[in-house]
Amino acid sequence: MLESNLQLNWIKYAFTEDREQGVIEKFIYVWFAFNSYYGEYLFVKDGDTGEVKSRNELSAIIKSLNVHHTIDINFFKSKECFQFFTENDIKNMQRNWYLTAPYRGYDIYSCELRKWLKGYLKIIYGVRCNLFHGSKHAYDKKDMKIIGNALQCLCWLLVYFCHDDSLKREIKNNRNKWDCML
């Protein structure tokens, strides 16, 4: 499975038919694809000095997703995975961090697309951090539900916001493997 598109390879690996993978593995591989996708936006060259500077990670993610204000966020708000985080108390769902609306410009209850998106990216990134740093566990049903919903949210965001058509197509083709994980 050697192709030139690293992100596409991670997505294919996440949903390979010949291995049985759980929600944690799928989330990790989709996160790798997402991380690789926005990684090229982490650095920006200053037009005047030519100096390369780094962006903060959330800014790079927003830049990579090429967010358009014409997108109706009600589509996302109607999805069960986004509703899960909206309707549950985020403070009790994450052990090491929390998000309440509004929190430093991140507002999952907002009707403004950028604020809403930043809020959800903050949640998904927090789930990633908790999982990668040992605060999410496969034996904990609540943690598995959080990871499964974060996986679904991440896939929906990639399908509708990324500008790589082959990546979008691969995620859409595997929708039955991520849209109903739990």
Secondary structure, 3 states (H helix, E strand, C coil): CCCCCHHHHHHHHHCCCCCCCCHHHHHHHHHHHHHHHHHCCCEEECCCCCCEEECCHHHHHHHHHCCCCCCCHHHHHCCHHHHHHHHCCHHHHCCCCCCCCCECCECCCCCCHHHHHHHHHHHHHHHHHHHHCCCCCCCCHHHHHHHHHHHHHHHHHHHHHCCCHHHHHHHHHCHHHHCCCC
